[in-house]
Amino acid sequence: MRPLARLHRLAFIVGIIGLGSFALRAQAQEAGKEQKLLRTIELQQNQLEAQQKQLDAQRKMLQELQSQTQKLLEGARQEVDRLGDVVQQQQRQLESLQRQVSESQPPAEKATVAADVPKALEERPVDKIVTSGGGERIKLAISGHVNRAVQVRDDGEDTDVYHVANDDSESQVRFVGTAEVDQDLTLGTTIEVSIAPNISGQVDQNNQEIGDVFDQRKTEVTLDSKRYGKLWLGKGFTASYTAGSVDLSKTTAISYSTIVDTAGSHLFRESDSGDLTDLRIFEAFNAFDGLNRRNRLRYDTPKFHGFHLATSAVSDDRYDASLWWGGRGYGFKAGAAAAVADPNEEDADLQYNGSASILHEDTGLNLSLSFGLLERDNQADQQNYFAKVGWLRRLFSVGDTAFSVDYTRSLNLPTEDDDGYSIAAAAVQQFDKFGAEVYGLYRLHSLDRGVEADVDDITVVTLGTRVKF
């Protein structure tokens, strides 16, 4: 039994040792797997850390790009805002230049826009912006026109041909400077001169060639405020001037209420003897259209619903005031003005003038009316009435064609025993691309004298052209 027991114990011990060896080998294998797993985990962790660093670097790069983009956008916005301010400033300066040029036009043109009628009807010259010696903020516009005509005049005895500068809108050049002080104020200057050889309003039967005319029409400084109105200082339009010439017919280059511009100095001839008198057309017809261009201080209020007031203190103790209006609606355009002035003349009191004009846009039919009156102390008041019917149409692609007929009645001119009348027909063809107009006019002047010897009628036929620059 004992040997068998020993064998059992030996087998048990051998089994225990085998199980231990097996366990040790299994443990060693598990330890190897664990080490391998740990190395794999460490490798993946290293890879994750590397990827995290890359992501952080990319995130930082994106943040820098975003910051740079925002800076660029902010800079671009500031530049756009700056450019927008510059554009608005330039636009305001150009608008101011246009207003200055419009206000610098001669009466026949000024009357068309005097009541702030729509831009489509304005007869403005083309502005040329050039450099100015007044600094970067000063803008200078040069404009003007040449207006030449041939006239055939018949005084009842003789018929002669005259080569003239049309005094309805004589040849001239203007220099308009503007500077924007701020968003409300604009400083302006205007110098305007006439250069008109043989001007039509001054030649007559005895002087068909009178030489050159160089007239300083305007020399003024202006301060224009959108809120407070406009101040004018120097020689230029008085407040009452052209209040009797509002006219939308587009024939004002040759025909408007001041009819004496066409041939005002021509002498009447006695009917019986055929001798020339010393009486001229401008003495028998007078529109009394304000105090003309004078040295003055003038103020215009801002516009309110198309209305504005103007007043001026003029040299030689003269004063005037006027009311203007312009508007459009219901297919019509219209303008009107009225003025009163103290001319400070001997044997005269106050002078009144006014006008109105209306245009039907679809048909082109238009009507213009004007009146003028001077109160006299030693005779009946001198009066002038003017009416014009016109038709405006674009018959040709080159520009508008305008026709008009007008009638003028003068009372108590040159004396209270004299009355006169004038009738006329005019046509004007515009050439828009060239800033040019071609015109024709027939006008009859007739004077009935109550005491003095009768005089013959004077007829004038005019053909000419005005070219703007």
C-alpha positions as CSV (number, residue, x, y, z in Angstrom):
1,M,0.0,0.0,0.0
2,R,2.8,2.3,0.8
3,P,4.4,2.2,-2.6
4,L,1.0,2.9,-4.2
5,A,0.5,5.9,-1.8
6,R,3.8,7.3,-2.7
7,L,3.0,7.0,-6.4
8,H,-0.3,8.8,-5.7
9,R,1.5,11.6,-3.9
10,L,4.2,11.8,-6.6
11,A,1.5,12.0,-9.3
12,F,-0.3,14.7,-7.4
13,I,2.9,16.7,-7.0
14,V,3.7,16.3,-10.7
15,G,0.1,17.4,-11.5
16,I,0.5,20.4,-9.3
17,I,3.8,21.3,-10.9
18,G,2.3,20.8,-14.4
19,L,-0.7,23.0,-13.6
20,G,1.6,25.6,-12.2
21,S,3.8,25.5,-15.3
22,F,0.7,25.7,-17.5
23,A,-0.6,28.6,-15.4
24,L,2.7,30.3,-15.6
25,R,2.8,29.9,-19.3
26,A,-0.8,31.2,-19.6
27,Q,0.1,34.1,-17.4
28,A,3.1,34.8,-19.5
29,Q,1.0,34.7,-22.6
30,E,-1.6,37.0,-21.1
31,A,1.1,39.4,-20.0
32,G,2.5,39.5,-23.5
33,K,-0.9,40.2,-24.9
34,E,-1.4,43.0,-22.3
35,Q,2.0,44.5,-23.2
36,K,1.1,44.4,-26.9
37,L,-2.3,46.0,-26.1
38,L,-0.7,48.7,-24.0
39,R,1.7,49.4,-26.8
40,T,-1.2,49.6,-29.3
41,I,-3.1,51.9,-27.0
42,E,0.0,54.1,-26.5
43,L,0.5,54.3,-30.3
44,Q,-3.1,55.2,-30.9
45,Q,-2.9,57.8,-28.1
46,N,0.2,59.3,-29.7
47,Q,-1.6,59.4,-33.0
48,L,-4.6,61.1,-31.4
49,E,-2.4,63.6,-29.8
50,A,-0.7,64.4,-33.1
51,Q,-4.1,64.7,-34.8
52,Q,-5.2,67.0,-31.9
53,K,-2.2,69.2,-32.5
54,Q,-3.0,69.4,-36.2
55,L,-6.6,70.3,-35.4
56,D,-5.4,73.0,-33.0
57,A,-3.0,74.3,-35.6
58,Q,-5.8,74.3,-38.2
59,R,-8.2,76.0,-35.8
60,K,-5.6,78.7,-35.0
61,M,-5.1,79.2,-38.8
62,L,-8.8,79.5,-39.4
63,Q,-9.1,82.0,-36.5
64,E,-6.3,84.1,-38.0
65,L,-7.9,83.9,-41.5
66,Q,-11.2,84.9,-40.0
67,S,-9.6,87.8,-38.2
68,Q,-7.8,88.9,-41.4
69,T,-11.0,88.5,-43.4
70,Q,-12.9,90.7,-40.9
71,K,-10.2,93.3,-41.0
72,L,-10.3,93.3,-44.8
73,L,-14.1,93.5,-44.8
74,E,-14.0,96.4,-42.3
75,G,-11.4,98.2,-44.4
76,A,-13.5,97.6,-47.5
77,R,-16.6,98.9,-45.7
78,Q,-14.7,102.0,-44.6
79,E,-13.4,102.5,-48.1
80,V,-16.8,102.1,-49.6
81,D,-18.3,104.5,-47.1
82,R,-15.5,107.0,-47.9
83,L,-16.0,106.6,-51.6
84,G,-19.8,107.0,-51.1
85,D,-19.1,110.3,-49.2
86,V,-16.8,111.5,-52.0
87,V,-19.4,110.6,-54.6
88,Q,-22.2,112.4,-52.6
89,Q,-19.9,115.4,-52.2
90,Q,-19.1,115.5,-55.9
91,Q,-22.8,115.1,-56.7
92,R,-23.7,118.0,-54.5
93,Q,-21.0,120.1,-56.0
94,L,-22.2,119.3,-59.6
95,E,-25.8,120.0,-58.6
96,S,-24.6,123.3,-57.2
97,L,-22.7,124.1,-60.4
98,Q,-25.8,123.4,-62.4
99,R,-27.8,125.7,-60.3
100,Q,-25.2,128.4,-60.6
101,V,-25.0,128.0,-64.4
102,S,-28.8,128.0,-64.6
103,E,-29.0,131.2,-62.6
104,S,-26.3,132.7,-64.8
105,Q,-28.3,132.4,-68.0
106,P,-29.5,135.4,-69.9
107,P,-33.2,136.6,-69.5
108,A,-34.6,134.6,-72.4
109,E,-33.2,131.4,-71.0
110,K,-33.5,132.3,-67.3
111,A,-37.2,133.0,-67.8
112,T,-37.7,129.4,-68.8
113,V,-36.5,128.0,-65.5
114,A,-37.1,131.0,-63.3
115,A,-40.0,129.4,-61.5
116,D,-38.1,126.1,-61.0
117,V,-39.9,124.3,-63.8
118,P,-38.9,120.7,-64.5
119,K,-35.5,119.9,-65.9
120,A,-36.8,118.6,-69.2
121,L,-37.7,122.1,-70.2
122,E,-34.5,123.9,-69.1
123,E,-32.2,125.3,-71.7
124,R,-28.9,124.9,-70.0
125,P,-25.4,124.9,-71.5
126,V,-23.1,122.0,-71.1
127,D,-20.8,122.4,-68.2
128,K,-17.0,121.9,-68.6
129,I,-15.2,121.2,-65.3
130,V,-11.6,122.4,-65.3
131,T,-9.0,122.9,-62.6
132,S,-9.2,125.9,-60.4
133,G,-6.7,128.1,-58.6
134,G,-9.0,128.3,-55.6
135,G,-7.9,124.9,-54.1
136,E,-9.1,121.4,-54.4
137,R,-12.6,122.1,-53.0
138,I,-13.2,124.8,-55.7
139,K,-14.9,123.5,-58.9
140,L,-15.0,125.7,-62.0
141,A,-17.5,125.4,-64.8
142,I,-17.1,127.3,-68.1
143,S,-20.1,127.6,-70.4
144,G,-21.7,130.1,-72.8
145,H,-23.0,130.4,-76.3
146,V,-22.7,132.2,-79.6
147,N,-25.9,133.7,-81.0
148,R,-25.7,135.2,-84.5
149,A,-28.4,136.3,-86.9
150,V,-29.3,138.0,-90.2
151,Q,-32.1,140.5,-90.2
152,V,-34.2,142.1,-92.9
153,R,-35.8,145.3,-91.6
154,D,-38.4,147.4,-93.4
155,D,-39.4,150.8,-91.9
156,G,-42.0,151.6,-94.5
157,E,-39.5,153.4,-96.7
158,D,-36.3,151.5,-96.8
159,T,-35.5,147.8,-96.5
160,D,-32.0,146.9,-95.3
161,V,-30.1,143.7,-94.2
162,Y,-28.4,143.7,-90.9
163,H,-25.8,141.2,-89.6
164,V,-26.2,141.1,-85.8
165,A,-25.7,139.4,-82.5
166,N,-29.1,138.5,-81.3
167,D,-29.9,140.6,-78.2
168,D,-32.6,138.2,-77.1
169,S,-29.7,136.0,-75.9
170,E,-26.5,137.7,-76.9
171,S,-23.2,135.8,-77.3
172,Q,-21.6,135.4,-73.9
173,V,-19.3,133.3,-71.7
174,R,-19.6,132.6,-68.0
175,F,-17.3,131.2,-65.3
176,V,-19.0,129.6,-62.4
177,G,-17.0,128.5,-59.3
178,T,-18.5,126.5,-56.4
179,A,-17.1,125.1,-53.2
180,E,-19.0,122.9,-50.8
181,V,-18.5,124.3,-47.3
182,D,-20.5,121.5,-45.6
183,Q,-23.5,119.4,-46.4
184,D,-25.8,122.4,-46.1
185,L,-23.7,125.4,-47.4
186,T,-22.2,126.0,-50.8
187,L,-20.1,129.0,-51.7
188,G,-20.4,130.2,-55.3
189,T,-18.9,132.8,-57.7
190,T,-20.0,133.9,-61.1
191,I,-18.4,136.1,-63.8
192,E,-20.4,136.5,-67.0
193,V,-19.6,138.8,-69.9
194,S,-21.2,139.5,-73.2
195,I,-19.1,139.5,-76.4
196,A,-21.6,140.7,-79.0
197,P,-20.4,142.6,-82.1
198,N,-23.2,144.6,-83.8
199,I,-25.8,143.7,-81.2
200,S,-29.4,143.7,-82.6
201,G,-30.9,146.0,-80.0
202,Q,-28.5,148.9,-80.8
203,V,-28.1,149.1,-84.6
204,D,-30.4,151.4,-86.5
205,Q,-30.8,153.0,-90.0
206,N,-28.0,155.5,-89.2
207,N,-25.7,153.0,-87.6
208,Q,-25.8,149.6,-89.2
209,E,-22.3,148.8,-87.9
210,I,-21.8,149.8,-84.2
211,G,-18.7,147.7,-83.4
212,D,-18.1,145.4,-80.5
213,V,-20.0,145.2,-77.3
214,F,-18.2,143.9,-74.2
215,D,-20.7,144.0,-71.3
216,Q,-20.0,142.8,-67.7
217,R,-23.2,141.1,-67.1
218,K,-22.4,139.4,-63.8
219,T,-19.8,139.6,-61.1
220,E,-21.2,138.1,-57.9
221,V,-20.6,135.9,-54.9
222,T,-23.3,133.6,-53.5
223,L,-23.8,131.6,-50.3
224,D,-26.5,128.9,-50.8
225,S,-28.0,127.0,-47.8
226,K,-30.6,124.3,-48.3
227,R,-32.2,125.2,-45.0
228,Y,-32.0,129.0,-44.9
229,G,-32.0,130.1,-48.6
230,K,-29.5,131.9,-50.8
231,L,-27.6,135.1,-50.5
232,W,-26.2,137.0,-53.5
233,L,-23.6,139.9,-53.4
234,G,-22.4,141.8,-56.5
235,K,-23.8,142.6,-59.9
236,G,-26.4,140.1,-61.2
237,F,-30.2,139.6,-61.4
238,T,-32.3,141.7,-59.1
239,A,-35.2,140.0,-57.4
240,S,-37.7,141.4,-59.8
241,Y,-35.7,140.8,-63.0
242,T,-37.3,138.2,-65.4
243,A,-40.4,137.9,-63.2
244,G,-42.2,139.0,-66.3
245,S,-40.6,136.4,-68.6
246,V,-41.6,133.0,-67.3
247,D,-42.0,131.1,-70.6
248,L,-42.2,127.3,-71.4
249,S,-42.5,127.7,-75.2
250,K,-38.9,127.0,-76.0
251,T,-38.9,129.8,-78.5
252,T,-37.3,132.3,-76.1
253,A,-34.0,132.3,-78.1
254,I,-35.8,134.7,-80.5
255,S,-39.2,135.6,-78.9
256,Y,-40.2,136.5,-75.4
257,S,-42.0,139.3,-73.5
258,T,-39.2,141.8,-73.9
259,I,-39.7,142.2,-77.6
260,V,-37.4,145.2,-78.0
261,D,-34.3,143.0,-77.8
262,T,-34.8,142.0,-81.5
263,A,-34.6,145.6,-83.0
264,G,-35.1,148.0,-80.1
265,S,-33.1,150.9,-81.5
266,H,-34.7,151.0,-84.9
267,L,-36.2,154.4,-85.7
268,F,-39.8,155.0,-86.7
269,R,-40.4,156.9,-89.9
270,E,-43.1,159.6,-90.4
271,S,-45.9,158.3,-92.7
272,D,-46.4,161.6,-94.6
273,S,-42.9,162.9,-95.1
274,G,-41.0,159.7,-95.0
275,D,-38.5,161.3,-92.7
276,L,-36.9,159.4,-89.8
277,T,-38.1,160.5,-86.4
278,D,-36.0,160.3,-83.2
279,L,-38.5,157.8,-81.7
280,R,-37.2,154.2,-81.3
281,I,-39.0,150.9,-80.8
282,F,-37.8,150.5,-77.2
283,E,-39.5,153.8,-76.3
284,A,-42.8,152.6,-77.6
285,F,-42.6,149.1,-76.1
286,N,-41.4,148.3,-72.6
287,A,-42.0,145.1,-70.7
288,F,-41.1,146.7,-67.4
289,D,-39.5,143.4,-66.5
290,G,-37.9,144.3,-63.1
291,L,-34.7,146.3,-62.3
292,N,-32.5,144.3,-64.7
293,R,-28.9,143.3,-63.7
294,R,-27.6,145.6,-61.0
295,N,-25.1,145.8,-58.1
296,R,-27.2,144.6,-55.3
297,L,-27.6,142.4,-52.2
298,R,-30.2,139.8,-52.8
299,Y,-31.8,137.1,-50.7
300,D,-34.0,134.1,-51.8
301,T,-35.9,132.0,-49.4
302,P,-35.8,128.1,-49.5
303,K,-38.6,126.6,-51.7
304,F,-41.8,125.5,-50.1
305,H,-44.2,123.4,-52.2
306,G,-42.7,125.1,-55.3
307,F,-42.9,128.6,-53.9
308,H,-40.1,131.0,-52.9
309,L,-39.7,134.7,-52.2
310,A,-36.8,137.0,-53.2
311,T,-35.9,140.5,-52.3
312,S,-32.9,142.8,-53.1
313,A,-31.5,146.1,-52.1
314,V,-30.1,147.7,-55.3
315,S,-27.6,150.5,-55.9
316,D,-29.0,154.1,-56.2
317,D,-31.6,153.5,-53.5
318,R,-33.7,151.0,-55.4
319,Y,-35.5,148.0,-53.9
320,D,-37.6,145.1,-55.1
321,A,-39.3,141.9,-54.1
322,S,-40.8,138.9,-55.9
323,L,-42.7,135.7,-55.5
324,W,-42.0,132.6,-57.7
325,W,-43.7,129.3,-58.2
326,G,-43.1,126.2,-60.4
327,G,-44.6,122.7,-60.5
328,R,-46.1,119.9,-62.5
329,G,-49.1,117.6,-62.3
330,Y,-52.0,116.1,-64.1
331,G,-50.0,116.1,-67.4
332,F,-49.1,119.8,-67.1
333,K,-46.0,121.8,-66.3
334,A,-46.4,125.4,-65.1
335,G,-44.5,128.4,-63.7
336,A,-45.4,131.9,-62.5
337,A,-43.9,134.9,-60.9
338,A,-44.9,138.4,-59.7
339,A,-42.7,141.3,-58.6
340,V,-42.8,144.9,-57.3
341,A,-40.0,147.4,-57.4
342,D,-39.1,150.9,-56.5
343,P,-37.1,152.2,-59.5
344,N,-36.2,155.5,-57.9
345,E,-37.1,157.4,-61.1
346,E,-38.2,161.0,-61.4
347,D,-42.0,161.3,-61.8
348,A,-42.5,157.6,-61.2
349,D,-43.6,155.5,-58.2
350,L,-43.7,151.7,-58.1
351,Q,-43.2,149.3,-61.0
352,Y,-45.0,145.9,-61.2
353,N,-44.3,142.9,-63.4
354,G,-45.4,139.3,-63.6
355,S,-46.0,136.3,-65.8
356,A,-47.3,132.8,-66.0
357,S,-46.8,129.9,-68.4
358,I,-48.3,126.4,-68.7
359,L,-47.4,123.5,-70.9
360,H,-49.5,120.4,-71.7
361,E,-46.9,117.6,-71.9
362,D,-48.7,115.2,-74.2
363,T,-49.8,117.7,-76.9
364,G,-47.0,120.2,-76.5
365,L,-49.5,123.1,-76.5
366,N,-48.5,126.0,-74.2
367,L,-49.6,129.4,-73.2
368,S,-47.5,132.3,-71.7
369,L,-48.9,135.6,-70.3
370,S,-47.0,138.6,-69.1
371,F,-47.7,142.1,-67.8
372,G,-45.7,145.2,-66.7
373,L,-46.8,148.5,-65.3
374,L,-45.0,151.7,-64.2
375,E,-46.9,154.2,-62.1
376,R,-46.4,157.7,-63.4
377,D,-47.0,161.0,-61.5
378,N,-47.5,163.3,-64.4
379,Q,-49.4,161.1,-66.9
380,A,-51.4,157.9,-67.1
381,D,-49.6,154.7,-65.9
382,Q,-47.5,153.1,-68.6
383,Q,-48.5,149.4,-69.3
384,N,-47.4,146.5,-71.3
385,Y,-49.3,143.2,-72.0
386,F,-47.9,140.1,-73.7
387,A,-49.6,136.8,-74.7
388,K,-48.0,133.9,-76.5
389,V,-49.5,130.6,-77.8
390,G,-47.1,127.8,-78.7
391,W,-46.7,124.3,-79.8
392,L,-43.8,122.1,-78.8
393,R,-43.2,118.8,-80.6
394,R,-40.4,116.4,-81.5
395,L,-41.0,116.3,-85.2
396,F,-37.5,115.2,-85.9
397,S,-35.1,112.9,-84.1
398,V,-32.5,115.7,-83.8
399,G,-34.5,117.6,-81.2
400,D,-37.6,119.5,-80.3
401,T,-39.4,121.8,-82.7
402,A,-41.1,124.8,-81.3
403,F,-43.6,127.2,-82.9
404,S,-45.3,130.2,-81.3
405,V,-47.3,133.3,-82.1
406,D,-47.5,136.3,-79.8
407,Y,-49.3,139.6,-79.3
408,T,-48.0,142.6,-77.4
409,R,-50.0,145.7,-76.4
410,S,-48.4,148.8,-75.0
411,L,-50.4,151.7,-73.5
412,N,-49.3,155.2,-72.8
413,L,-45.9,154.7,-74.4
414,P,-44.0,156.9,-75.0
415,T,-46.7,159.4,-74.0
416,E,-50.2,159.0,-72.6
417,D,-51.5,159.8,-76.2
418,D,-49.7,156.8,-77.7
419,D,-50.6,153.1,-77.9
420,G,-48.8,150.4,-79.8
421,Y,-49.1,146.7,-80.7
422,S,-46.8,144.0,-82.0
423,I,-47.5,140.6,-83.5
424,A,-45.0,137.9,-84.2
425,A,-44.5,134.3,-85.4
426,A,-41.5,132.3,-84.4
427,A,-40.0,128.8,-85.0
428,V,-37.1,127.1,-83.3
429,Q,-35.5,123.8,-84.2
430,Q,-33.1,122.3,-81.6
431,F,-30.2,120.0,-82.3
432,D,-29.6,118.3,-79.0
433,K,-26.3,116.5,-79.8
434,F,-24.6,119.7,-80.7
435,G,-26.2,122.1,-78.2
436,A,-27.5,124.2,-81.2
437,E,-30.7,125.9,-82.3
438,V,-31.8,127.3,-85.6
439,Y,-34.6,129.9,-85.5
440,G,-36.7,132.2,-87.5
441,L,-39.0,135.2,-86.6
442,Y,-41.3,137.6,-88.2
443,R,-42.3,140.6,-86.1
444,L,-44.5,143.7,-86.8
445,H,-44.3,146.9,-84.7
446,S,-47.1,149.4,-85.0
447,L,-47.6,152.6,-83.1
448,D,-50.7,154.8,-83.0
449,R,-49.9,158.4,-82.1
450,G,-52.7,160.6,-80.7
451,V,-51.0,164.0,-81.1
452,E,-47.7,163.5,-82.9
453,A,-47.5,162.7,-86.6
454,D,-48.3,159.2,-87.7
455,V,-45.5,156.8,-88.2
456,D,-45.1,153.7,-90.4
457,D,-45.0,150.2,-89.2
458,I,-41.7,148.5,-88.8
459,T,-41.3,144.8,-89.8
460,V,-38.3,142.6,-88.9
461,V,-37.5,139.2,-90.3
462,T,-34.8,137.3,-88.4
463,L,-32.9,134.1,-89.2
464,G,-30.2,132.9,-87.0
465,T,-28.6,130.2,-84.8
466,R,-27.5,129.8,-81.2
467,V,-24.7,127.3,-80.4
468,K,-23.9,126.5,-76.7
469,F,-20.7,125.2,-75.2
